[in-house]
C-alpha cells in the first residue's frame, strides 16, 4: 500500500519526491488505505478452471543435505504434508537426524516416520511419534531400531512420499491431509510384519508419554515434549492410529524390556516406552494405516481423522494433496525458463508455503498460550512463527498470494497476545520460545496489513504492538517481548554487552537496537493507517534510533559500550576465539557483525547513505561488502544465508546503482540456489530463504517492513503472472531473459496505458490494482536506467537527526597526566540544507578546551557528498585513571536532536 507521500520527506531529502508520474498511484493508494471501513477484506485469488500440475516441478529433497554454509545444513524435509499443515509425515534418518527437518541426505538408514517437523529451523523440536516398519523378530532395543534405504528407491512430491526399506524391501507410501496422515505399507511375505510406535522418540526427548493398543486395529497415545532451542515451553501431542486389518500380535516396551501381549505403556524423562503391532502378510502384503493428531485431546485427534479422511484410499488423499498444492502454486505462474529454472522456482515456492502451521483442530479447538482450550469459531489458529526470519520476505509473499490464510495467521498472533499478555517472539506450538533479538511480530503484522490483508482485528493488533513497545513485562516462561526496553527508551539504544534472554553468553545490544528501530517503524505504519497520529509520530521518532549507533569515524554502525562510547579500533575487529566458539561474529551483534548489520536500516537507507558520505560512498561500501563471498559471521562481507543480509543486494537501488542490484541478486540466486540436496545457502528457517529466491526470480523485493513498495532487480523468466486478491492480475514480462541487466521498462497500473518507467521500484498500488510491468533486459549494464536521485525508492526520514557527531580517535584516547591530548570533534551531515549545531562537553576529571562551541554545516547540492565539519579539542588530566568526556549537541532555539558522543580518556602517569 502506498500511503506515504513525499511531502513529509522533501524538507530533509529532496531525492525522495515521487514525481509527477506517480500522482495517480498515490491517489489510488489513498482510496485503498482509508481507515473508514471501505478497505476490501483480503481474499484469495480465484483458481483457474484448469491448473497445470505445478506440484510435479517441486523437488522436496532440495535442502535436505549439507552445504558449504556456516549453518552446515539447510534442514528441509521430504515427507508428505499440505500447505501450512499440522502434520508433516516425514522420515527421520540415522545417524544424522537433522534439527527440525529430521532428514539428512547423506544418511542411509531411517529410524522412523514421525508426524511433525519444522523446515530448516536450526534447532531441535518435534519429530513426534516415529513409526518404523520392520520384519522378522523384534529388535532387542526397539527404540533404537533403524532400517536401511537408498535414494534410488525413494521418491517424493508435494503431499506424497515413498521409500523402500531393507531387503527384501518393505515399501512405505505416505500422504497427508491438514491434520491427518495415511500410510500404505507393503511388506514382503512374512508372518512377522511389524510397526514400531516409538512414542518416546521425539527429537528433544520428552517429559511424558503414553501408548495404548485398543481392540484389534487401533493404537492411541500422547507425548509431552518441546523445549525448542532450549526454551521452557512444552506441548502435548495426541494421536489416534487406525488400521484396515486386525493385528496378529501386539505388545509394548519400557526401557528396552519387551512385554508381549501388554496393551499400555507410560513413559517419562527417565523411562522410554513404545508399542508394536504385528501382521501376517504371507498372503495379503498391504497394511493401510491412517492417523490423526491433535494438541487438545485424543477425542479431537479421532474427530480430525473422521472429518478429513473417513475412507481408506491412499490414492484419493494423494490426489487431494496434489490439488491443494497446485491451487497455491498456481498463484504464481512462470513461463519461458529452462526446466531446471522452473523446478528451482516451484521448489522454493513450495518451501515458502509449509509454515506457519495449523494448530487448531477441525472443530476449532486449540490449546492457548494460557494453557486453556479455546475455539476459533470457524477460523484456523496457526503456530510456528519464526518471526525474526519470516517478516523479511515470507510474510509479504504469503500476503500477496494467500491473504485469507495470512489473516488467520495474524489473528493467531493477536490471540496469543490476548492469552499471554504479550505478542510472541517465536511462537512454537502453544508457547513462546523467546528467540532472536527484536520484537518481530510487529513487522509481521504490519507487512500483512501493508499488503492488503484485512481479515484480522487491526485495532487489537495495534494495541498489542504498542503495549510491547512501551511496557516492560515478562510473559510465560520468563520470556520478555522486548528485553532491555527500559534502556532502549531512556537512551535510544541498548548497550553492547546485554545478553540474549534465550542464548546466554551471546551479546546483542547493537543488533537489538536496530531491530527495535525497525519494529517501531512497523508500528508507526500501522498507527498511521489506523488514524492514530500521536502514536505514529512517537514511533516514527523511535524508528530513527539506529542513528545512535552510527559512527562517522568508521563509517559503519557500531555497538555502544555501557558508558556510551564506541569500542576503539575498526568497526569490525578480528573475532576472538571465544566469539568463534559461540558462533558469534562480534560482541553486540546476534548472528553477525557490524558490517553485516550496518545495512539493517530498511526504513531509512537514504539517511544511512548520507551519513556514509553520500551515494557514491555507499556504493563503494556495498562494492566492498560484495567483493568476497562470506560463509558466516566472522568476516565483514555478505552472508546471503542469514537474515540480516537478505535485503542488502537490493540496496544498490537506493545508492544510484540499480544495475549492481541486478547483478548481485542474480549472482546469489544463480550460484547459491540449485536442484541439489544443499540447494540453499543456509538454514531455510521455515521458508525465509526459499521465499527470498521467489522474490529474486520475480525481480522485485519488499525491502521496507510495513510497506508494500517493491524494489527491483530483474526478472528471471520471460513471463510471470501473479494472481492477486479480488481477481486482479499482475503480469511481469522480461524480453531478453535470462539476461540480468535492465535496459528499459514500461509499467501499466491497472487498466491504464503503459508508461516508460525509469525507477528501480514499483508502487504498492500495483498489488491492489494489478497491471503489467514490461522489462527489456540486456547482457551489459545500463548505467543510466534508474540511477538518478529522484528515481530512488522511498526512504522515511521523518524525525531523523540532521547530523551525527563523532570524535577522532573514536572510543578511547590514551594520554599521560599533565599532557595535552588533541582530538577532533565533528558532525557529519545527512541533509543538503545548512544546519548550525551547538555542542557542549562535560567531564569529571578531564579539562576540555574549548568546552563548548558551534559547528556550521553548509548547504550543499543534493548530488554532492554531504558535508562534515570539525574542530579540535584539547584534553588534559591531573591524575591517572579512566574518565569519560561526553559531548551533547543542540540547535539554537530548537529541539534539534543529535546523538551525543562519549569518549573514554585513559590516563597513565
C-alpha positions in Angstrom: 0.0 0.0 0.0 1.3 3.4 -0.9 0.4 5.6 2.0 3.4 7.9 2.4 3.8 10.9 0.3 7.0 12.8 -0.5 5.8 15.9 1.4 7.0 14.7 4.8 10.4 13.8 3.4 11.1 16.6 1.0 12.4 19.1 3.5 15.0 16.7 4.5 15.9 14.7 1.4 14.6 16.1 -1.9 15.7 12.9 -3.7 12.6 11.2 -2.4 10.0 13.1 -4.4 7.7 10.5 -6.0 7.5 12.6 -9.2 4.5 13.7 -11.3 4.2 10.2 -12.9 3.0 8.8 -9.6 0.2 11.2 -8.7 -2.4 8.6 -9.9 -0.6 5.9 -8.0 -0.8 7.8 -4.7 -4.4 8.7 -5.2 -5.3 5.1 -5.8 -3.4 4.1 -2.7 -5.3 6.7 -0.5 -8.6 5.1 -1.5 -7.3 1.6 -0.7 -6.0 2.6 2.7 -8.8 4.7 4.1 -9.5 3.5 7.6 -13.1 4.3 7.2 -14.1 0.7 6.5 -14.0 1.0 2.8 -11.0 -1.3 2.6 -11.7 -4.6 1.0 -11.0 -7.6 3.2 -8.1 -9.7 1.8 -9.5 -12.6 -0.2 -7.8 -15.4 -2.0 -7.5 -15.2 -5.8 -9.8 -17.5 -7.7 -8.4 -20.7 -9.1 -8.3 -21.2 -12.8 -10.6 -23.8 -14.2 -7.7 -25.9 -15.4 -4.5 -25.7 -13.4 -1.1 -27.0 -14.5 0.4 -29.8 -12.4 3.0 -27.4 -10.9 3.5 -29.8 -8.0 5.3 -32.1 -10.4 8.0 -29.5 -10.7 8.8 -29.5 -7.0 11.7 -31.5 -5.6 11.2 -31.9 -1.8 14.8 -33.3 -1.5 16.3 -29.9 -2.2 17.7 -28.6 1.1 17.9 -32.0 2.8 21.7 -32.1 2.6 24.8 -30.3 3.9 26.3 -27.4 2.1 29.2 -25.1 2.4 27.4 -22.7 4.7 28.1 -21.6 8.2 25.0 -23.3 9.5 26.2 -26.5 7.8 22.7 -27.7 6.9 19.6 -26.3 5.2 17.3 -28.5 7.2 14.3 -29.2 5.0 12.4 -32.5 4.9 11.0 -34.6 2.0 7.9 -36.0 3.6 4.1 -35.7 3.0 2.3 -32.5 4.0 -0.2 -29.9 2.9 0.3 -26.1 2.8 0.5 -24.9 6.4 -0.5 -28.3 7.7 -0.4 -29.6 11.2 1.0 -33.0 10.0 4.4 -33.3 8.3 4.8 -37.1 7.9 8.4 -37.5 7.0 11.3 -39.9 7.6 13.9 -39.3 10.2 17.3 -40.6 9.2 20.2 -42.0 11.1 22.8 -41.3 12.3 22.3 -37.6 11.4 18.8 -36.7 12.4 18.9 -33.1 11.4 17.4 -30.5 13.7 13.9 -29.6 12.7 13.7 -31.4 9.4 14.9 -34.8 10.8 16.4 -35.9 7.4 20.0 -35.9 6.2 20.5 -36.7 2.5 23.9 -38.3 3.4 22.4 -40.9 5.7 21.4 -44.4 4.5 19.1 -45.5 7.4 15.7 -44.5 8.6 14.8 -44.6 12.3 11.1 -43.8 11.8 8.5 -41.8 10.1 7.5 -39.1 12.6 4.4 -36.9 12.3 5.7 -33.4 13.0 8.7 -31.4 11.6 9.9 -27.9 11.0 11.6 -26.9 7.8 15.1 -25.7 8.4 14.6 -24.4 11.9 18.2 -24.7 13.0 17.2 -26.1 16.4 15.7 -29.4 17.5 12.0 -29.8 18.0 9.0 -32.0 17.0 9.8 -35.3 15.3 7.0 -36.8 17.3 5.8 -40.4 17.3 8.3 -42.0 14.9 6.7 -45.2 13.4 9.0 -47.8 11.8 8.1 -50.9 9.8 10.3 -53.9 10.4 10.1 -57.6 9.6 11.0 -60.7 11.5 11.9 -60.9 15.1 11.6 -57.7 17.1 14.9 -55.9 17.8 16.1 -56.2 21.4 16.0 -52.4 21.7 13.1 -51.2 19.5 13.6 -47.5 20.3 16.9 -47.6 18.6 15.9 -49.7 15.6 16.7 -48.5 12.1 16.2 -49.8 8.6 18.4 -49.2 5.5 17.2 -47.3 2.4 18.7 -45.8 -0.7 17.8 -42.7 -2.7 17.4 -44.9 -5.8 14.3 -46.4 -4.1 12.9 -43.2 -2.8 10.5 -40.6 -4.4 8.7 -37.5 -3.1 6.5 -34.8 -4.4 4.2 -32.3 -2.5 1.8 -34.4 -0.4 3.5 -37.7 -1.3 6.4 -39.7 -0.1 7.6 -43.3 -0.9 10.6 -45.3 0.0 11.7 -48.9 0.2 13.2 -50.2 3.5 15.5 -53.1 4.0 15.9 -56.2 1.9 13.7 -57.7 0.8 12.1 -54.3 0.6 9.2 -53.0 2.6 7.6 -50.2 0.6 6.2 -47.2 2.5 3.8 -44.8 0.8 2.7 -41.7 2.8 0.2 -38.9 2.2 -1.5 -36.3 4.4 -4.4 -34.0 5.0 -4.1 -30.9 7.2 -4.4 -32.8 10.5 -4.0 -36.5 9.4 -1.8 -38.9 7.6 -2.4 -42.1 5.7 0.3 -44.7 5.1 0.2 -47.8 2.9 2.9 -50.3 3.9 3.6 -53.2 1.5 5.6 -55.8 3.4 7.4 -58.8 1.9 5.6 -62.1 2.6 6.2 -62.8 6.3 4.4 -63.9 9.4 6.0 -61.0 11.4 5.3 -57.7 9.7 5.8 -55.1 12.5 5.1 -51.5 13.1 7.1 -49.9 16.0 5.5 -46.8 17.6 8.4 -45.0 19.2 6.4 -42.7 21.4 9.4 -41.7 23.3 11.3 -40.8 20.2 10.6 -37.1 19.8 13.7 -35.1 18.8 14.1 -33.4 22.1 13.1 -36.4 24.3 10.1 -35.9 26.4 8.5 -35.2 29.7 5.9 -37.8 29.5 4.4 -40.3 27.0 1.7 -42.9 26.8 0.5 -45.5 24.3 -2.5 -47.8 24.3 -3.4 -50.6 22.0 -7.2 -50.7 21.7 -9.2 -53.5 20.3 -7.9 -55.3 17.2 -6.9 -52.3 15.0 -6.3 -49.1 17.0 -3.3 -47.5 18.6 -3.6 -44.3 20.6 -1.2 -42.2 22.7 0.3 -38.9 23.6 3.7 -37.3 24.1 4.6 -34.2 26.1 7.8 -32.6 24.7 9.0 -29.3 23.2 11.9 -27.2 24.6 12.7 -25.7 21.3 16.3 -24.2 21.2 16.5 -24.8 25.0 13.3 -22.9 25.8 11.0 -24.0 28.6 7.8 -24.3 26.5 6.3 -27.8 26.2 3.3 -29.1 24.3 1.3 -32.4 24.3 0.5 -34.1 21.0 -2.3 -36.7 21.0 -2.6 -39.3 18.2 -5.1 -42.0 17.1 -4.0 -44.6 14.5 -6.4 -46.9 12.8 -5.6 -49.9 10.6 -7.6 -51.6 7.9 -7.0 -55.0 9.3 -6.6 -56.6 12.7 -3.3 -57.2 14.5 -1.9 -60.6 14.8 0.2 -59.7 17.8 1.0 -56.7 19.8 3.0 -55.5 22.8 4.9 -52.7 24.5 8.3 -52.0 25.8 9.5 -49.9 28.7 13.2 -49.0 28.7 14.2 -51.9 26.5 12.2 -54.7 28.1 9.7 -56.2 25.7 6.3 -57.0 27.1 4.4 -59.1 24.5 0.6 -59.0 24.8 0.6 -55.9 27.0 -1.5 -53.1 25.8 -0.4 -50.0 27.7 2.8 -48.2 28.5 3.7 -44.9 30.2 7.0 -43.2 29.7 8.8 -40.3 31.3 12.1 -38.4 31.1 13.8 -41.5 32.6 11.7 -44.2 31.1 11.4 -44.7 27.3 8.4 -46.6 26.1 6.7 -47.7 22.9 4.4 -50.2 21.3 4.4 -52.6 18.4 1.7 -54.3 16.4 2.3 -57.2 14.0 0.6 -58.6 11.0 0.8 -61.8 8.9 1.5 -60.7 5.3 2.2 -64.1 3.8 -0.9 -63.8 1.6 -2.1 -60.2 1.9 1.0 -57.9 1.9 -0.5 -54.5 2.2 -1.3 -52.8 5.5 -3.0 -49.4 5.5 -2.8 -47.1 8.5 -4.3 -43.7 8.9 -3.5 -41.4 11.9 -5.0 -38.3 13.3 -3.3 -35.8 15.6 -4.4 -33.1 18.0 -2.8 -30.8 20.5 -6.0 -30.8 22.6 -7.2 -34.4 23.1 -7.4 -37.9 21.9 -11.1 -37.3 21.1 -10.2 -34.4 18.8 -7.5 -36.5 17.1 -10.1 -39.1 16.2 -12.5 -36.3 15.2 -9.9 -34.8 12.9 -9.4 -38.2 11.3 -13.1 -38.8 10.8 -13.6 -35.3 9.3 -10.6 -35.2 7.0 -10.1 -38.9 6.0 -13.2 -41.0 6.6 -12.1 -43.6 3.9 -9.1 -45.8 3.3 -7.9 -44.6 -0.1 -4.3 -43.5 -0.3 -4.7 -42.5 -3.9 -7.6 -40.3 -3.1 -5.7 -38.5 -0.3 -2.7 -38.1 -2.6 -4.8 -36.5 -5.3 -6.4 -34.2 -2.8 -3.0 -33.2 -1.6 -1.7 -32.6 -5.1 -4.8 -30.5 -5.9 -4.2 -28.4 -2.7 -0.6 -27.7 -3.7 -1.5 -26.9 -7.2 -4.1 -24.4 -6.1 -1.4 -22.4 -4.2 1.5 -22.9 -6.5 -0.7 -21.7 -9.4 -0.9 -18.3 -7.8 2.4 -17.5 -9.5 2.9 -18.9 -13.0 6.3 -18.5 -14.6 7.0 -19.4 -18.2 9.8 -19.4 -20.7 12.6 -20.5 -18.4 14.5 -23.8 -18.6 13.1 -26.9 -16.9 15.7 -26.6 -14.2 14.9 -23.0 -13.6 11.2 -23.7 -13.2 11.9 -26.6 -10.9 14.1 -24.4 -8.6 11.4 -21.7 -8.6 8.5 -24.0 -7.7 10.6 -25.9 -5.1 11.3 -22.5 -3.5 7.7 -21.5 -3.6 6.7 -24.9 -2.1 9.2 -24.4 0.8 7.7 -21.0 1.4 4.2 -22.5 2.0 5.0 -25.0 4.7 4.8 -22.7 7.8 3.3 -21.2 9.9 1.3 -24.4 10.5 -2.2 -25.1 11.6 -2.6 -25.7 15.4 -6.4 -25.8 15.9 -8.5 -28.9 15.3 -11.2 -29.4 12.7 -13.8 -28.4 15.4 -11.9 -25.1 16.1 -10.4 -26.1 19.4 -6.8 -25.4 20.4 -4.7 -25.0 23.5 -3.8 -21.4 24.0 -0.8 -19.7 25.5 -2.7 -19.6 28.8 -2.9 -23.4 28.9 -6.7 -23.3 28.4 -8.7 -24.7 25.5 -10.1 -22.0 23.1 -12.2 -22.1 20.0 -11.5 -20.3 16.7 -15.2 -20.3 15.7 -14.6 -21.1 12.0 -11.1 -19.8 11.7 -7.7 -21.6 11.9 -5.3 -21.0 14.7 -1.7 -21.1 13.5 1.6 -21.5 15.2 5.3 -22.0 14.4 6.2 -18.4 13.5 9.9 -17.8 13.1 9.1 -14.1 13.2 12.7 -12.6 13.1 13.1 -14.6 9.9 9.8 -14.5 8.0 9.0 -10.8 8.3 11.7 -10.0 5.7 10.3 -11.9 2.7 8.0 -14.7 3.5 5.0 -12.9 5.1 4.9 -10.4 2.3 4.9 -13.2 -0.2 2.1 -15.1 1.5 0.1 -11.9 2.0 0.3 -11.3 -1.8 -0.9 -14.8 -2.9 -2.9 -16.1 0.1 -4.4 -13.3 2.1 -7.2 -15.2 3.7 -4.8 -17.7 5.5 -2.5 -14.8 6.4 -5.5 -13.1 8.0 -5.8 -16.1 10.3 -2.1 -16.2 10.9 -2.0 -12.6 12.1 -5.2 -13.1 14.2 -3.4 -16.1 15.7 -0.6 -13.8 17.0 -3.3 -11.5 18.4 -4.9 -14.4 20.1 -1.5 -15.4 21.6 -1.1 -11.9 23.0 -4.6 -11.9 24.4 -3.9 -15.1 26.3 -0.4 -14.5 27.5 -0.3 -10.7 27.7 2.4 -10.3 25.0 2.9 -10.8 21.4 5.2 -13.8 20.9 8.8 -13.5 19.6 9.0 -17.1 18.3 5.7 -19.0 18.6 6.2 -22.8 18.6 3.1 -24.9 19.4 1.4 -23.3 22.4 4.3 -21.2 23.8 6.8 -18.6 23.0 10.4 -19.7 22.7 11.6 -16.1 23.0 14.2 -16.5 20.4 16.2 -13.9 18.5 16.6 -10.2 19.1 13.9 -7.8 18.2 10.1 -7.7 18.5 9.4 -9.2 15.1 5.7 -9.8 15.5 5.4 -6.0 14.8 6.7 -6.2 11.2 4.9 -9.5 10.6 1.6 -7.8 11.3 2.5 -4.5 9.6 3.7 -6.4 6.5 0.4 -8.2 6.2 -1.6 -5.1 6.6 0.5 -3.2 4.1 -0.1 -6.0 1.5 -3.8 -5.6 1.9 -4.6 -8.3 4.4 -7.7 -7.2 6.4 -9.3 -10.3 7.9 -8.0 -9.7 11.4 -8.6 -7.3 14.3 -6.3 -4.5 13.3 -7.2 -2.3 16.4 -6.3 -5.2 18.8 -3.1 -5.8 16.8 -2.0 -2.2 17.2 -2.9 -2.2 20.9 -0.8 -5.3 21.4 2.1 -3.8 19.4 2.1 -0.6 21.4 1.9 -2.5 24.7 5.0 -4.5 23.8 6.8 -1.4 22.6 6.1 0.7 25.7 5.6 -1.6 28.7 8.3 -3.8 30.2 7.0 -7.1 31.3 7.6 -10.8 31.4 5.3 -13.5 29.9 5.1 -17.2 30.4 8.4 -19.0 30.9 10.1 -15.6 31.8 10.1 -14.5 28.1 10.2 -10.7 27.6 8.7 -9.4 24.4 11.2 -6.6 24.4 14.1 -7.2 26.8 16.1 -4.1 27.7 13.2 -1.9 26.8 13.9 0.5 29.7 17.4 1.3 28.4 16.2 1.5 24.8 13.5 4.0 25.7 15.7 6.0 28.0 18.9 6.5 25.9 17.7 5.4 22.5 19.9 2.3 22.2 20.9 -0.9 24.1 24.5 -1.1 25.2 26.7 -3.8 23.7 27.1 -6.3 26.4 23.5 -7.3 27.2 22.9 -11.0 26.7 20.2 -12.6 24.7 17.5 -13.9 27.0 17.3 -17.2 25.1 21.0 -17.6 24.3 23.0 -16.7 27.4 26.6 -15.6 26.5 25.5 -14.1 23.2 25.6 -10.3 23.4 23.1 -8.4 21.2 22.8 -4.8 22.2 23.5 -3.3 18.8 21.5 -5.7 16.7 18.7 -5.5 19.2 18.7 -1.7 18.8 18.5 -2.0 15.0 15.7 -4.5 15.2 13.7 -2.4 17.7 14.0 0.6 15.4 12.6 -1.5 12.5 9.8 -2.7 14.8 9.0 0.9 15.8 8.8 1.9 12.2 6.4 -1.0 11.5 4.2 0.1 14.4 4.2 3.6 13.1 2.9 2.5 9.8 0.0 0.6 11.4 -0.8 3.6 13.6 -0.9 5.9 10.7 -3.1 3.6 8.6 -5.5 3.3 11.5 -5.6 7.1 12.1 -3.5 7.2 15.3 -1.4 10.2 14.5 0.0 10.6 18.0 1.5 7.1 18.2 2.6 7.4 14.6 4.8 10.4 15.4 6.1 8.8 18.6 7.1 5.6 16.9 8.5 7.2 13.8 10.8 9.2 16.0 11.9 6.0 17.7 12.4 4.4 14.3 15.4 6.7 13.9 17.2 5.3 17.0 19.5 3.4 14.6 21.3 6.8 14.2 22.5 6.4 17.8 24.8 3.6 16.6 26.2 5.1 13.5 29.8 6.2 14.0 31.1 8.6 11.2 34.6 7.9 12.4 34.4 4.4 10.9 31.5 4.9 8.5 29.5 2.0 9.9 27.0 1.1 12.6 28.7 0.0 15.9 27.7 -1.2 19.3 28.0 1.3 22.2 29.6 0.3 25.4 27.9 0.8 28.8 29.4 4.2 29.2 28.1 5.4 25.8 31.4 5.3 24.0 32.1 3.1 20.9 34.7 0.4 21.1 38.1 1.5 19.9 39.5 0.5 16.5 37.8 -0.5 13.3 34.1 -1.2 13.1 34.8 -4.9 12.8 37.9 -6.3 14.5 39.1 -9.9 14.0 36.8 -12.1 16.2 38.3 -13.7 19.3 38.4 -17.4 19.7 35.6 -17.2 22.3 33.3 -15.5 19.8 34.1 -18.1 17.2 33.3 -20.8 19.7 29.9 -19.1 20.4 29.4 -18.8 16.6 29.0 -15.1 17.2 30.8 -12.8 14.8 31.1 -9.7 17.1 30.1 -8.6 20.6 26.8 -6.8 20.4 25.5 -8.5 17.2 23.4 -11.7 17.1 24.5 -13.9 14.3 26.6 -11.4 12.5 28.9 -8.4 12.8 28.9 -4.6 12.5 29.5 -4.6 8.7 26.7 -7.1 8.0 24.3 -5.3 10.3 25.1 -1.8 9.1 22.7 -2.3 6.2 19.8 -3.1 8.5 18.1 0.2 8.2 15.5 -0.6 5.6 13.2 2.2 6.8 15.7 5.0 6.0 18.5 4.0 3.7 18.8 7.4 2.3 19.9 8.9 5.7 22.2 5.9 6.2 23.9 6.5 2.9 24.1 10.3 3.5 25.9 9.6 6.8 28.3 7.4 4.9 29.2 10.5 2.8 26.6 10.2 0.0 25.5 7.7 -2.6 29.0 7.2 -4.1 30.4 6.3 -0.7 27.6 4.0 0.0 28.0 2.3 -3.4 31.7 1.9 -2.7 31.0 0.3 0.7 28.4 -2.0 -0.9 31.0 -3.0 -3.5 33.5 -3.8 -0.8 30.7 -5.8 1.0 30.1 -8.0 -2.0 33.7 -8.2 -3.1 34.2 -11.6 -1.3 31.9 -14.4 -0.6 31.2 -14.9 3.1 30.2 -18.1 4.9 29.3 -16.8 8.2 29.6 -14.1 10.9 33.4 -14.0 11.1 34.1 -11.9 8.0 32.9 -8.4 7.0 31.2 -9.5 3.8 27.8 -10.5 2.6 26.4 -13.7 4.2 23.4 -14.5 1.9 22.4 -17.5 4.0 21.5 -15.3 7.0 18.6 -12.9 7.5 20.3 -9.6 8.1 21.9 -9.9 4.6 18.7 -10.7 2.7 17.9 -7.2 1.8 21.5 -5.9 1.2 21.9 -6.7 -2.5 18.7 -4.8 -3.3 20.0 -1.6 -1.5 22.0 -0.6 -4.5 18.7 0.7 -5.8 18.9 3.4 -3.2 22.5 4.5 -3.9 22.0 5.2 -7.6 23.5 1.9 -8.9 20.5 -0.4 -9.6 22.5 -2.3 -12.2 24.6 -3.6 -9.3 21.4 -4.8 -7.5 20.5 -6.7 -10.7 23.9 -8.2 -10.8 24.3 -9.2 -7.1 20.7 -10.6 -6.7 21.1 -12.7 -9.8 24.6 -13.9 -8.8 23.3 -15.1 -5.4 20.2 -16.7 -7.0 22.2 -18.5 -9.7 25.1 -19.6 -7.6 23.7 -20.4 -4.2 20.3 -22.0 -5.1 20.1 -25.2 -7.0 18.3 -28.5 -7.5 20.6 -30.3 -5.1 20.4 -31.6 -1.6 22.3 -28.5 -0.4 20.2 -26.2 -2.7 20.0 -23.1 -0.4 22.8 -21.1 1.3 21.8 -21.6 4.9 19.0 -22.7 7.3 15.7 -22.3 5.4 14.2 -21.1 8.7 10.6 -22.1 7.9 10.8 -20.7 4.4 12.6 -17.4 4.5 15.5 -18.3 2.2 13.1 -20.0 -0.1 10.8 -17.0 -0.2 13.8 -14.7 -0.9 14.5 -16.8 -4.0 10.9 -16.5 -5.2 11.2 -12.7 -4.9 14.6 -12.7 -6.7 13.1 -14.7 -9.5 10.3 -12.1 -9.8 12.9 -9.4 -9.8 11.2 -7.5 -7.0 11.6 -7.4 -3.2 9.6 -5.9 -0.3 12.6 -4.3 1.4 10.8 -1.9 3.8 8.8 -3.6 6.5 5.4 -2.1 6.9 5.4 -1.0 3.2 4.4 -2.9 0.1 6.5 -0.9 -2.3 8.8 -3.3 -4.1 12.4 -2.5 -5.0 13.7 -4.0 -8.3 16.4 -6.2 -9.7 15.4 -8.1 -12.9 13.0 -11.0 -13.6 14.5 -14.4 -14.4 11.6 -15.6 -16.5 10.3 -14.1 -19.8 6.7 -14.1 -18.4 5.4 -14.2 -14.8 1.7 -14.0 -13.9 0.8 -13.3 -10.2 -2.9 -13.9 -9.2 -3.7 -11.2 -6.7 -6.7 -10.7 -4.4 -10.1 -9.8 -5.8 -9.4 -11.3 -9.2 -6.6 -8.9 -10.1 -3.6 -10.0 -12.1 0.0 -8.7 -12.1 2.0 -9.7 -15.2 5.7 -9.2 -15.5 7.4 -9.7 -18.8 11.1 -9.7 -19.5 12.2 -9.5 -23.1 15.7 -10.9 -23.3 15.6 -13.0 -20.1 17.6 -14.7 -18.7 19.9 -11.7 -19.3 20.2 -9.8 -16.0 20.5 -6.1 -16.8 17.5 -3.8 -17.2 17.8 -1.8 -20.4 14.3 -0.2 -20.2 10.9 -0.8 -18.6 7.2 0.2 -19.0 4.5 0.0 -16.4 0.7 -0.2 -16.7 -1.1 0.4 -13.4 -4.5 -1.2 -13.5 -6.0 -0.7 -16.9 -4.0 2.5 -17.6 -1.8 2.7 -20.7 1.8 1.7 -20.3 4.2 4.5 -19.3 8.0 4.5 -19.5 9.4 3.5 -16.1 12.8 4.8 -15.0 12.6 4.0 -11.3 14.1 0.9 -9.6 11.0 0.3 -7.5 7.3 -0.3 -8.0 4.5 1.4 -6.1 2.3 -0.6 -3.7 -0.8 0.2 -5.7 0.2 -2.4 -8.3 -0.6 -5.1 -5.8 -4.1 -3.8 -5.4 -5.0 -2.7 -9.0 -2.9 -5.3 -10.9 -1.2 -4.3 -14.1 1.7 -5.1 -16.4 5.4 -4.5 -15.8 7.4 -4.9 -19.0 11.2 -5.1 -18.9 13.7 -5.2 -21.7 16.8 -7.0 -20.5 20.4 -6.9 -21.8 23.7 -8.6 -21.2 25.6 -5.3 -20.3 24.7 -2.9 -17.5 22.7 0.2 -18.3 24.3 2.8 -16.1 21.6 5.4 -16.7 18.4 3.4 -16.0 17.0 4.2 -12.5 20.2 5.9 -11.4 19.0 9.5 -10.6 18.5 10.6 -7.0 14.8 11.3 -7.9 14.4 7.7 -9.0 15.5 6.1 -5.8 12.9 4.1 -3.8 11.2 6.0 -0.9 13.1 6.3 2.4 11.3 7.5 5.5 13.4 10.1 7.3 10.8 11.9 9.4 12.3 12.8 12.8 15.8 11.8 11.7 18.6 13.8 13.2 20.1 16.1 10.6 23.6 15.2 11.6 25.6 12.7 13.7 28.5 13.6 15.9 31.9 11.8 16.2 35.4 12.0 17.6 38.8 11.1 16.2 40.0 8.9 17.7 36.8 7.1 18.4 36.2 5.1 21.6 39.3 5.7 23.8 42.2 8.1 23.7 45.4 7.3 25.6 47.3 10.1 27.3 49.5 10.9 30.3 49.0 13.0 33.4 49.5 16.7 32.6 50.0 16.1 28.9 47.6 17.6 26.3 45.8 15.1 24.1 44.4 16.7 20.9 41.2 15.2 19.5 38.9 16.0 16.7 35.2 16.7 17.4 33.0 16.8 14.3 29.5 16.3 12.9 28.5 14.5 9.7 25.5 16.0 7.9 22.9 13.8 6.3 20.9 16.6 4.6 21.5 19.2 1.9 20.3 22.2 3.9 22.5 24.3 6.2 22.4 23.4 9.9 24.0 25.1 13.0 24.9 22.6 15.7 25.8 23.8 19.2 27.9 21.5 21.3 28.9 21.3 25.0 31.5 19.0 26.5 31.3 17.8 30.1 33.6 15.6 32.2 34.6 14.8 35.7 38.4 14.9 35.9 39.2 15.9 32.4 39.7 19.6 31.3 38.3 20.2 27.8 39.4 23.3 25.9 37.2 24.7 24.4 34.3 23.2 26.3 31.6 24.4 24.0 31.1 25.9 20.6 29.2 25.7 17.4 29.7 23.8 14.1 28.0 25.2 11.0 27.2 22.7 8.3 26.8 24.5 5.0 24.1 23.8 2.4 25.2 21.6 -0.5 23.6 20.3 -3.6 21.7 17.0 -3.4 24.2 15.4 -5.7 27.3 16.4 -3.7 28.7 14.5 -0.7 27.1 15.6 2.5 29.4 17.9 4.4 31.4 17.1 7.5 32.6 19.9 9.9 35.0 19.5 12.8 37.0 21.3 15.4 40.0 20.4 17.7 39.7 19.9 21.4 42.5 19.7 23.9 42.1 17.3 26.8 44.3 17.3 30.0 44.0 15.4 33.2 45.7 15.8 36.6 45.5 12.2 37.8 45.7 8.7 36.3 42.7 6.6 35.5 39.8 6.3 33.0 37.3 9.0 32.7 34.5 9.9 30.2 34.1 13.0 28.2 30.5 13.5 27.0 29.6 15.9 24.2 25.9 16.9 24.0 24.6 18.6 20.8 21.7 21.0 20.4 20.4 23.6 18.0 19.8 27.3 18.6 16.3 28.0 19.5 15.1 24.5 18.6 14.9 21.0 19.9 17.4 19.7 17.4 18.1 16.0 18.2 21.6 14.7 17.5 23.0 11.7 19.3 25.5 12.6 22.0 29.2 11.4 21.7 31.2 9.8 24.5 35.0 9.4 24.6 36.9 7.4 27.2 40.1 9.1 28.3 42.7 6.6 29.7 45.4 8.4 31.5 48.8 6.9 32.7 51.5 8.5 34.9 
